[in-house]
Amino acid sequence: MRRMALIFKRLTLYFIIAALGFVLGGFALYTYMVRSGPSLKLWHTEELKAEFSLDNKNEVRSFNDYRSLEEKLFAQLDEQIYNRTETGAYFMLDRYSAGSAADPRKWNPNWNRSFELAAEKPAGGVLLLHGMSDSPYSLRELGECLNKNNYWVVGLRLPGHGTVPSGLKSVTWECMAAAVRLAMDHLASKVGKDAIHIAGYSTGAPLAIEYSLSSREETNAPKPASLVLISPAIGISSAAALASWMKALATLPGLEKFAWTSILPEFDPFKYNSFTTNAGDQVHRLTRTVAGRVEAIAASGPIRNFPPTLVFLSTVDATVSVDAVIDNLLEHLATEDHELVLFDINRRSLNRSLLVSDPGPLTARLMANANLPFSLTLVTNANPESVSIVGNHKRPFSKETTSNPLNFVWPRGMFSLSHIALPFPPDDPLYGRHPPVKEGVIFLGQMPIQGERGLLRFSADWLVRLRHNPFYDFLERRALEWMDNANERQSFSRKQWAPDCEKGSSRLGSG
């Protein structure tokens, strides 16, 4: 027995040594690969000081202060980056080469900056929150539509965005949340007692949820009348937790590249192609915080007095799953004033044998579930042999489904949507289906590029990923209807309970 115990101890020791060697060897190989990768450019290393943060929060007390600081930030961008970057024909696709086709300053306005679209007699206010590594351009089209329908719109540039990728090396989600509060206070000062809505795309969605939860606990905070969440980054992969370790390693001499999960050429005027480990860490921290708060509040029962929430999501999404959106948010909400809109894959173009995984069983299970406390709409083929689109809709706590034709068809060669496609229309001048007529401006939409693999400095994944939504008009119309209906509910409630002197000025069904 004693000899067997000794043998077991030795085997255990050998196993530990082997495992440690494997880990160290893997780390050494990964370190070599990282260090031998693309070199860091000026926009990866330069720090712009005039950025909003929790350190200068006391000096930036309003959204106007925020935009004044933003002016200084973009002046620094010109001085520290554009004035020091080479120009000429060789650099015509470089974002940070002055006058190139990818120079965002050629756009009027430059959609990397926060923007405000005023309304003479606003029906309400809308705050637009873009995603991580994106810019206010992401929700530009939706914002312009809402403004045409008499909404006062603010498109917030989240801290760390719209300038250089290095801006995401130190930004925190708490800093972004503080900027959201400034923008909401500003909108409240512009629209008074009228409803204020938040539209959040990707990481902008959990920021909208976080603000909605926090405002329930603050007497003076403007309360959102509704939320519209597009490709909401709720419940991302647990692998993102590794980002915090990579960020820590990046502080060691010679390991600066560990601060980056990808180092790519910057040719997109309104989105960073390079991505920092800190950005992944902040998304992970934010989603965990929001999910934890939702779960904690729901522990004593379904969450009441939460803004009516409309969610748009593709059934195939490389960033977030349908189950995550349901498990971390929708199933915890008490009222029936919430809806999930799912965009299915193109069932006409794909044989199941070609799929890595088929979302069909998931959508079938959801449509048959009579216990869901929210409405569900599945945007899908009319039948497996048709490219025509219908909306299959069912109400909360029901299995009964109604089908409505939507007057859309799947475009040729398109098999699904994507996480990044939903907020962009087919005619978007940057990410759309067809290049714009205007010369000298980069186009990153549907590009028929073919050749040998391994030649280009970006992967084939980048080329195959869809960047616009053929059903965008449906999304835009539903978002507008959602906000208008929330206006009616808020106006009716105020009219019902307000003193007589206020009843005459109440607006029912405005917008």
C-alpha positions as CSV (number, residue, x, y, z in Angstrom):
1,M,0.0,0.0,0.0
2,R,2.8,2.4,0.9
3,R,4.5,1.7,-2.4
4,M,1.3,2.3,-4.3
5,A,0.9,5.6,-2.6
6,L,4.4,6.6,-3.5
7,I,3.9,5.7,-7.1
8,F,0.6,7.7,-7.1
9,K,2.4,10.8,-5.7
10,R,5.2,10.5,-8.3
11,L,2.6,10.2,-11.1
12,T,0.8,13.2,-9.7
13,L,4.0,15.2,-9.6
14,Y,4.9,14.2,-13.2
15,F,1.5,15.2,-14.3
16,I,1.7,18.6,-12.7
17,I,5.2,19.2,-14.2
18,A,3.9,18.1,-17.6
19,A,0.9,20.4,-17.4
20,L,3.0,23.3,-16.3
21,G,5.4,22.7,-19.1
22,F,2.5,22.5,-21.6
23,V,1.1,25.8,-20.3
24,L,4.5,27.6,-20.3
25,G,5.2,26.2,-23.8
26,G,1.9,27.4,-25.1
27,F,2.4,30.8,-23.6
28,A,5.8,31.1,-25.1
29,L,4.5,30.1,-28.5
30,Y,1.6,32.5,-28.2
31,T,4.0,35.3,-27.1
32,Y,6.2,34.6,-30.1
33,M,3.2,34.8,-32.5
34,V,1.9,38.0,-31.0
35,R,5.3,39.7,-31.0
36,S,5.9,38.6,-34.6
37,G,2.6,40.0,-35.8
38,P,1.8,43.3,-37.4
39,S,3.7,46.3,-35.9
40,L,1.9,48.9,-33.9
41,K,1.2,52.2,-35.6
42,L,0.8,55.7,-34.3
43,W,-2.9,55.3,-33.8
44,H,-2.2,52.2,-31.6
45,T,0.2,53.9,-29.3
46,E,-0.6,57.6,-29.2
47,E,-2.8,58.8,-26.3
48,L,-5.3,61.7,-26.7
49,K,-5.6,63.6,-23.4
50,A,-8.8,65.6,-24.0
51,E,-11.1,62.6,-23.6
52,F,-14.0,62.4,-21.1
53,S,-13.2,60.2,-18.2
54,L,-14.2,59.8,-14.5
55,D,-11.1,61.8,-13.7
56,N,-12.5,65.0,-15.3
57,K,-16.1,64.2,-14.6
58,N,-16.4,67.1,-12.1
59,E,-15.3,69.6,-14.8
60,V,-17.7,68.2,-17.4
61,R,-21.1,68.8,-15.9
62,S,-23.3,68.9,-18.9
63,F,-23.6,67.5,-22.5
64,N,-22.6,70.9,-23.8
65,D,-19.4,70.6,-21.7
66,Y,-18.9,67.1,-23.1
67,R,-19.1,68.4,-26.7
68,S,-16.8,71.3,-25.9
69,L,-14.2,68.8,-24.6
70,E,-14.9,66.7,-27.7
71,E,-13.8,69.7,-29.9
72,K,-10.5,69.8,-28.1
73,L,-10.2,66.0,-28.5
74,F,-10.6,66.2,-32.3
75,A,-8.1,69.1,-32.5
76,Q,-5.6,66.8,-30.7
77,L,-6.5,64.0,-33.2
78,D,-5.5,66.3,-36.1
79,E,-2.3,67.5,-34.4
80,Q,-1.1,64.2,-33.0
81,I,-2.2,61.8,-35.8
82,Y,-3.3,63.3,-39.1
83,N,-0.5,65.9,-39.2
84,R,2.1,63.2,-38.6
85,T,0.8,60.5,-41.0
86,E,2.1,60.0,-44.5
87,T,-0.1,60.9,-47.5
88,G,-0.2,60.0,-51.2
89,A,-1.5,57.4,-53.6
90,Y,0.0,54.5,-51.5
91,F,-2.0,55.5,-48.5
92,M,-5.4,56.3,-50.2
93,L,-7.2,53.6,-48.2
94,D,-5.7,54.6,-44.8
95,R,-8.1,56.2,-42.4
96,Y,-5.5,58.3,-40.8
97,S,-3.9,59.6,-44.0
98,A,-5.2,63.1,-44.6
99,G,-7.3,63.4,-47.7
100,S,-7.5,59.6,-48.3
101,A,-10.7,57.9,-49.5
102,A,-11.1,56.6,-45.9
103,D,-10.6,60.0,-44.2
104,P,-13.8,60.6,-42.1
105,R,-13.2,64.3,-42.3
106,K,-14.4,64.2,-45.9
107,W,-17.9,63.5,-44.7
108,N,-20.2,66.3,-43.8
109,P,-20.8,66.0,-40.9
110,N,-18.1,63.8,-39.5
111,W,-20.2,61.1,-38.0
112,N,-17.5,60.1,-35.5
113,R,-18.6,63.0,-33.4
114,S,-21.6,63.4,-31.1
115,F,-24.5,64.9,-33.0
116,E,-27.8,66.6,-32.2
117,L,-30.9,66.9,-34.4
118,A,-33.3,69.4,-33.0
119,A,-37.1,69.5,-33.4
120,E,-39.2,72.7,-33.4
121,K,-42.1,71.1,-31.4
122,P,-40.6,67.7,-30.3
123,A,-42.8,64.7,-29.9
124,G,-40.2,63.4,-27.6
125,G,-36.5,62.7,-27.3
126,V,-34.3,59.9,-28.4
127,L,-30.8,59.0,-27.3
128,L,-28.7,56.8,-29.7
129,L,-26.0,54.6,-28.3
130,H,-23.5,52.9,-30.6
131,G,-21.5,49.8,-30.0
132,M,-17.9,49.0,-28.9
133,S,-15.3,50.2,-31.5
134,D,-18.1,51.9,-33.5
135,S,-19.2,55.5,-33.8
136,P,-22.4,57.5,-33.9
137,Y,-22.6,56.6,-37.6
138,S,-24.0,53.2,-36.7
139,L,-27.4,54.7,-35.8
140,R,-27.3,57.8,-38.1
141,E,-30.0,56.5,-40.5
142,L,-32.4,55.7,-37.6
143,G,-31.7,59.0,-36.0
144,E,-32.5,61.0,-39.1
145,C,-35.7,59.1,-39.6
146,L,-36.8,59.8,-36.0
147,N,-35.9,63.5,-36.4
148,K,-38.0,63.7,-39.5
149,N,-40.9,62.4,-37.4
150,N,-40.4,65.2,-34.9
151,Y,-38.1,63.6,-32.4
152,W,-35.3,65.5,-30.8
153,V,-32.3,63.2,-31.4
154,V,-28.9,63.0,-29.7
155,G,-26.3,60.6,-31.1
156,L,-23.7,60.2,-28.3
157,R,-20.1,59.4,-29.1
158,L,-19.1,57.1,-26.3
159,P,-15.7,57.9,-24.7
160,G,-12.8,56.2,-26.4
161,H,-14.5,56.1,-29.8
162,G,-14.4,58.0,-33.1
163,T,-10.7,58.9,-32.8
164,V,-8.0,56.3,-32.6
165,P,-8.1,52.6,-31.6
166,S,-5.7,53.4,-28.6
167,G,-8.7,55.3,-27.1
168,L,-10.1,51.9,-26.1
169,K,-7.0,50.8,-24.2
170,S,-8.0,52.5,-20.9
171,V,-11.7,53.4,-21.3
172,T,-14.2,51.9,-18.8
173,W,-17.9,51.1,-19.1
174,E,-18.5,53.2,-16.0
175,C,-17.1,56.2,-18.0
176,M,-19.5,55.4,-20.8
177,A,-22.4,55.2,-18.4
178,A,-21.5,58.6,-17.0
179,A,-21.6,60.1,-20.5
180,V,-25.0,58.5,-21.1
181,R,-26.3,60.3,-18.0
182,L,-25.1,63.6,-19.3
183,A,-26.9,63.0,-22.6
184,M,-30.2,62.0,-20.9
185,D,-30.1,65.1,-18.7
186,H,-29.6,67.2,-21.8
187,L,-32.5,65.6,-23.7
188,A,-34.7,66.2,-20.6
189,S,-33.9,69.9,-20.7
190,K,-34.9,70.0,-24.4
191,V,-38.2,68.1,-24.4
192,G,-39.4,68.8,-20.9
193,K,-42.1,66.3,-19.8
194,D,-42.3,64.6,-23.2
195,A,-41.1,61.0,-23.4
196,I,-37.4,60.2,-23.9
197,H,-36.4,56.9,-25.5
198,I,-33.1,55.1,-25.9
199,A,-32.0,53.1,-28.9
200,G,-28.9,51.0,-28.2
201,Y,-26.9,49.0,-30.7
202,S,-24.6,46.1,-29.6
203,T,-22.7,47.4,-26.5
204,G,-25.1,50.4,-26.5
205,A,-27.9,48.0,-25.5
206,P,-26.5,47.0,-22.1
207,L,-25.6,50.6,-21.5
208,A,-29.3,51.5,-22.1
209,I,-30.4,48.7,-19.8
210,E,-27.9,49.8,-17.1
211,Y,-29.2,53.4,-17.2
212,S,-32.8,52.2,-17.1
213,L,-32.1,50.1,-14.0
214,S,-30.2,52.9,-12.3
215,S,-32.8,55.6,-13.1
216,R,-35.4,53.5,-11.2
217,E,-33.5,54.2,-8.0
218,E,-32.9,58.0,-8.7
219,T,-35.6,60.5,-8.2
220,N,-34.2,63.2,-10.5
221,A,-32.9,60.9,-13.3
222,P,-35.0,61.1,-16.5
223,K,-36.9,57.9,-17.0
224,P,-36.8,56.2,-20.4
225,A,-40.2,55.8,-21.9
226,S,-39.1,52.9,-24.1
227,L,-36.0,51.0,-25.2
228,V,-35.1,49.8,-28.7
229,L,-32.2,47.3,-28.6
230,I,-30.5,46.3,-31.9
231,S,-28.1,43.3,-31.8
232,P,-27.8,43.7,-28.1
233,A,-24.5,42.6,-26.6
234,I,-26.0,40.8,-23.7
235,G,-24.3,37.6,-22.4
236,I,-21.3,37.5,-24.6
237,S,-18.9,34.5,-24.6
238,S,-17.2,33.7,-21.2
239,A,-13.9,33.6,-23.1
240,A,-14.0,37.4,-22.9
241,A,-13.0,37.1,-19.3
242,L,-9.5,36.2,-20.5
243,A,-9.2,39.8,-21.7
244,S,-8.4,41.1,-18.2
245,W,-5.4,38.7,-18.0
246,M,-4.1,39.8,-21.4
247,K,-4.5,43.5,-20.4
248,A,-2.4,42.9,-17.3
249,L,0.3,41.1,-19.3
250,A,0.5,44.1,-21.7
251,T,2.0,46.2,-19.0
252,L,5.2,44.1,-19.0
253,P,8.1,45.3,-21.1
254,G,8.1,43.8,-24.6
255,L,4.5,42.5,-24.3
256,E,2.8,45.7,-25.4
257,K,1.0,43.9,-28.2
258,F,-0.9,41.8,-25.6
259,A,-3.1,45.0,-25.2
260,W,-4.6,44.0,-28.6
261,T,-6.7,41.1,-29.6
262,S,-6.3,42.1,-33.3
263,I,-4.0,44.6,-35.1
264,L,-5.4,45.4,-38.5
265,P,-5.2,48.1,-41.1
266,E,-7.5,51.0,-40.4
267,F,-9.6,51.7,-43.5
268,D,-13.1,52.1,-42.1
269,P,-13.9,55.8,-41.5
270,F,-16.3,55.1,-38.7
271,K,-15.2,51.9,-37.0
272,Y,-11.9,50.7,-35.5
273,N,-10.7,47.5,-37.2
274,S,-8.1,46.9,-34.5
275,F,-9.5,45.8,-31.1
276,T,-8.0,46.1,-27.6
277,T,-8.2,43.5,-24.9
278,N,-9.5,46.2,-22.6
279,A,-12.5,46.8,-24.9
280,G,-13.4,43.1,-24.6
281,D,-12.9,43.2,-20.9
282,Q,-15.2,46.2,-20.5
283,V,-18.0,44.6,-22.6
284,H,-17.6,41.5,-20.4
285,R,-17.7,43.5,-17.2
286,L,-20.7,45.5,-18.4
287,T,-22.8,42.5,-19.5
288,R,-22.0,40.7,-16.2
289,T,-22.9,43.7,-14.2
290,V,-26.2,44.2,-16.0
291,A,-27.1,40.5,-15.9
292,G,-26.3,40.4,-12.2
293,R,-28.5,43.4,-11.5
294,V,-31.4,42.0,-13.5
295,E,-31.2,38.7,-11.7
296,A,-30.9,40.3,-8.3
297,I,-34.0,42.5,-8.8
298,A,-35.9,39.6,-10.3
299,A,-35.2,37.4,-7.3
300,S,-38.2,39.0,-5.5
301,G,-40.4,38.8,-8.6
302,P,-40.6,39.9,-12.2
303,I,-39.2,43.4,-12.7
304,R,-42.0,46.0,-12.9
305,N,-41.8,49.6,-14.2
306,F,-39.2,48.7,-16.7
307,P,-39.4,50.6,-20.1
308,P,-41.3,48.8,-22.8
309,T,-38.5,47.1,-24.7
310,L,-38.3,46.1,-28.4
311,V,-35.3,43.9,-29.3
312,F,-34.1,43.1,-32.9
313,L,-31.7,40.2,-33.2
314,S,-30.5,37.9,-35.9
315,T,-31.0,34.2,-35.2
316,V,-27.3,33.7,-36.1
317,D,-25.1,36.2,-34.3
318,A,-21.3,35.8,-33.7
319,T,-21.5,38.0,-30.7
320,V,-24.6,37.2,-28.7
321,S,-27.1,34.4,-28.6
322,V,-30.9,34.5,-28.6
323,D,-31.0,32.5,-25.4
324,A,-28.7,35.1,-23.7
325,V,-31.1,37.9,-24.5
326,I,-34.0,35.9,-23.1
327,D,-32.3,34.5,-20.1
328,N,-30.5,37.7,-19.1
329,L,-33.3,40.2,-19.7
330,L,-36.7,39.4,-21.3
331,E,-37.8,36.5,-19.2
332,H,-37.3,38.6,-16.0
333,L,-39.6,41.5,-17.1
334,A,-43.1,41.6,-15.6
335,T,-45.3,43.4,-18.1
336,E,-46.4,42.2,-21.4
337,D,-45.1,45.4,-23.1
338,H,-42.0,43.8,-24.6
339,E,-41.2,42.2,-27.9
340,L,-38.4,40.2,-29.5
341,V,-38.0,40.3,-33.3
342,L,-35.9,37.6,-34.7
343,F,-34.5,37.7,-38.3
344,D,-34.2,34.1,-39.5
345,I,-31.7,32.7,-42.0
346,N,-32.6,32.4,-45.7
347,R,-34.3,29.0,-45.7
348,R,-34.5,29.1,-49.5
349,S,-30.7,29.3,-50.1
350,L,-29.3,26.9,-47.6
351,N,-29.6,23.2,-47.2
352,R,-29.4,22.0,-43.6
353,S,-26.5,19.7,-44.5
354,L,-24.4,22.8,-45.2
355,L,-25.0,24.4,-41.8
356,V,-22.7,24.2,-38.8
357,S,-25.8,24.7,-36.7
358,D,-29.4,25.4,-37.6
359,P,-31.3,28.0,-35.6
360,G,-34.6,26.3,-36.8
361,P,-35.1,24.1,-33.7
362,L,-34.5,27.1,-31.4
363,T,-37.1,29.3,-33.2
364,A,-39.6,26.4,-33.4
365,R,-39.2,25.9,-29.7
366,L,-39.8,29.6,-28.9
367,M,-42.8,29.9,-31.2
368,A,-44.3,26.9,-29.5
369,N,-43.6,28.1,-26.0
370,A,-46.8,29.4,-24.3
371,N,-44.9,30.6,-21.2
372,L,-42.9,33.5,-22.7
373,P,-43.9,36.8,-21.1
374,F,-43.1,38.8,-24.2
375,S,-44.3,39.1,-27.8
376,L,-42.3,37.3,-30.4
377,T,-42.0,38.0,-34.2
378,L,-40.0,35.7,-36.5
379,V,-39.1,37.3,-39.8
380,T,-38.6,34.4,-42.1
381,N,-39.3,32.8,-45.5
382,A,-43.0,32.4,-46.4
383,N,-42.0,28.7,-47.0
384,P,-38.8,26.8,-47.6
385,E,-39.2,27.2,-51.4
386,S,-39.8,31.0,-51.4
387,V,-37.6,34.0,-51.0
388,S,-40.6,36.1,-50.0
389,I,-40.6,37.3,-46.3
390,V,-43.4,37.0,-43.7
391,G,-43.6,38.0,-40.1
392,N,-44.9,35.2,-37.8
393,H,-46.1,36.9,-34.7
394,K,-47.4,35.6,-31.4
395,R,-48.5,37.4,-28.2
396,P,-47.2,36.8,-24.7
397,F,-48.3,33.6,-23.0
398,S,-49.7,32.2,-26.2
399,K,-48.9,29.6,-28.9
400,E,-51.3,31.1,-31.4
401,T,-49.4,32.6,-34.4
402,T,-50.5,35.0,-37.1
403,S,-48.5,35.4,-40.3
404,N,-48.3,38.7,-42.2
405,P,-46.5,39.3,-45.6
406,L,-43.8,42.0,-45.3
407,N,-43.2,42.9,-48.9
408,F,-39.5,41.9,-48.8
409,V,-37.5,39.2,-50.5
410,W,-34.1,37.8,-49.7
411,P,-31.6,39.3,-52.2
412,R,-29.7,36.8,-54.3
413,G,-26.6,35.3,-52.7
414,M,-27.5,36.3,-49.1
415,F,-27.9,33.5,-46.6
416,S,-28.3,35.3,-43.3
417,L,-28.0,38.6,-41.5
418,S,-25.1,39.3,-39.0
419,H,-24.5,41.0,-35.7
420,I,-23.2,44.1,-37.5
421,A,-25.8,44.3,-40.3
422,L,-29.0,45.2,-38.6
423,P,-28.8,49.0,-38.2
424,F,-27.7,49.8,-41.8
425,P,-30.1,50.1,-44.8
426,P,-29.3,48.5,-48.2
427,D,-28.6,52.0,-49.6
428,D,-26.1,53.0,-46.9
429,P,-23.3,54.8,-48.7
430,L,-20.6,53.0,-46.7
431,Y,-21.9,49.5,-45.9
432,G,-24.8,49.1,-48.4
433,R,-25.4,46.8,-51.3
434,H,-24.2,49.1,-54.1
435,P,-21.3,51.6,-54.2
436,P,-22.2,55.3,-54.1
437,V,-22.1,57.4,-57.2
438,K,-19.7,59.9,-55.5
439,E,-16.0,59.3,-56.3
440,G,-13.1,59.4,-54.0
441,V,-15.0,57.9,-51.0
442,I,-14.3,54.4,-49.7
443,F,-17.1,51.7,-50.0
444,L,-17.1,48.7,-47.6
445,G,-20.4,47.1,-48.4
446,Q,-21.0,44.3,-50.8
447,M,-17.7,44.0,-52.5
448,P,-17.1,41.3,-55.2
449,I,-13.5,40.6,-54.3
450,Q,-12.0,37.3,-55.3
451,G,-8.4,35.9,-55.6
452,E,-6.0,33.7,-53.7
453,R,-6.2,33.3,-50.0
454,G,-3.5,34.7,-47.7
455,L,-2.8,37.7,-49.9
456,L,-4.9,40.4,-48.2
457,R,-4.2,41.8,-44.8
458,F,-7.7,41.0,-43.6
459,S,-9.4,37.6,-43.5
460,A,-12.0,36.1,-45.7
461,D,-14.3,36.3,-42.7
462,W,-14.3,40.0,-43.1
463,L,-15.4,39.8,-46.7
464,V,-18.2,37.3,-46.2
465,R,-19.8,39.1,-43.3
466,L,-22.9,41.0,-44.2
467,R,-22.9,44.8,-43.4
468,H,-26.4,45.9,-44.2
469,N,-29.9,44.8,-43.5
470,P,-32.2,44.1,-46.5
471,F,-35.2,44.4,-44.1
472,Y,-34.0,47.6,-42.6
473,D,-37.2,49.5,-43.5
474,F,-39.2,47.0,-41.4
475,L,-36.8,47.6,-38.4
476,E,-37.1,51.4,-38.8
477,R,-40.9,51.4,-39.1
478,R,-41.3,49.1,-36.0
479,A,-38.9,51.3,-34.0
480,L,-40.8,54.4,-34.8
481,E,-44.2,52.8,-34.0
482,W,-42.8,51.5,-30.8
483,M,-41.7,55.0,-29.6
484,D,-44.9,56.6,-30.8
485,N,-47.0,54.0,-28.9
486,A,-44.9,54.6,-25.8
487,N,-45.5,58.4,-26.2
488,E,-49.3,57.6,-26.2
489,R,-49.0,55.5,-23.1
490,Q,-47.0,58.2,-21.2
491,S,-49.3,61.0,-22.4
492,F,-52.4,59.1,-21.4
493,S,-51.0,58.4,-18.0
494,R,-50.0,62.0,-17.4
495,K,-53.4,63.1,-18.7
496,Q,-55.2,60.7,-16.4
497,W,-53.4,61.8,-13.3
498,A,-52.4,65.4,-13.9
499,P,-54.1,68.4,-12.3
500,D,-56.7,70.2,-14.4
501,C,-54.3,72.9,-15.3
502,E,-52.1,70.4,-17.1
503,K,-54.7,68.4,-18.8
504,G,-55.3,71.0,-21.5
505,S,-51.6,70.9,-22.5
506,S,-51.2,67.2,-22.6
507,R,-50.4,65.7,-26.0
508,L,-52.1,62.4,-26.8
509,G,-50.7,60.4,-29.6
510,S,-48.1,63.0,-30.6
511,G,-45.2,62.2,-32.9
